[in-house]
Amino acid sequence: MEIEVKKGTEEELKSLDLDSWNSWSCGVSEFDWEYDADERCFIQDGKAVITADSGEKVEINKGDLVLFPKGLKCHWIILEPIRKVYRFE
């Protein structure tokens, strides 16, 4: 189970219709989370480090397109206030 992080191209981001996605924001903090569905998100602002229970560790930043797989259990450390839009797949 891997967290997928990449920079979305301008064309790709347009094709995803990000304006129709849900939005979420959070200040500097730490918390545990579990995904009960695949979640794709686009990071609009901020920075966080996510560590999966498997030990996998990723950093996400402004401009990243991220896929969190269903069943992922992880720990978030938000280093800079974060804003994202997301949808479940």
N, C-alpha and C positions, 0 to 999 in steps of 0.2 A: 504494500500500500504506500504509494508515493504522493507527496504534495508536488504538483506541477506548477512551476513559476516561469513566466516568460514575459518579454515585452511585446505587447500587441502592436501590430502594424496599424497605421491610420485606416487602411482599407478594412482590416479585420475588425477594428473597433466600430467602424461605421456599420458593418454588416450585423453586428451583435445587437444593435438598437438599445444601447445602454440606458437611454432615457426612460425606457419602460421597466427597468429593473428596480428592485427595492433598494432603499438606502439605509446605511448604518454608520454610526460614528461612535467613537469611544476615546476618552482621555487616557493619559499615561496610567497604566495599571497592569495587573497580572491576573490571569484566571485560567481554569481548566475548561475544555470544551470537547464535546463529542458530536460528530456529524452523522445524522440519521438519513441523509441523502447526499448525493454528489452536489457540491456547491461550487459554482464558478463565480468569481468576483473580479472587479477591476478596482485597483487602489487609486483613489483620486488624490489623497494626501496622506502623509504620515509614514511611519516606519515601525515594524514589529518583527520580533523573532518568534517563530513557532517551532516548538519541539514536540515531535510525535512520541508516543509511548515506546515506539520501536527504537528511538534514539535519533532518528532523522531530524535534522535541524535546518530550517530555511529562514532567510531574511526576506521580508517583503517591503517594497518601497513604492512611492508614487510612480504610477505608470505601469505597474505590474498587472498582468492578467494571471489569475491563480485558480487552480482547480484543487479543491479539498475533496478527497474521495469518501464515499459513504463508509461508515464504520470507523473512521479515523478518530482516535482519542489523542488529544494534544494539550499542550500548555502554551498559552499566549503571553508574551511580554511585550506590551506596547511601549515603545521607546519615545515616540513622538505622536501626538494626537492623530488619530487615523479616521479617514472617511473612505467609505467604499460603497459601491453598488453591487448587488448580487442577485443571482437567480439559482433555483434548484433545478437540477437536470435529471 
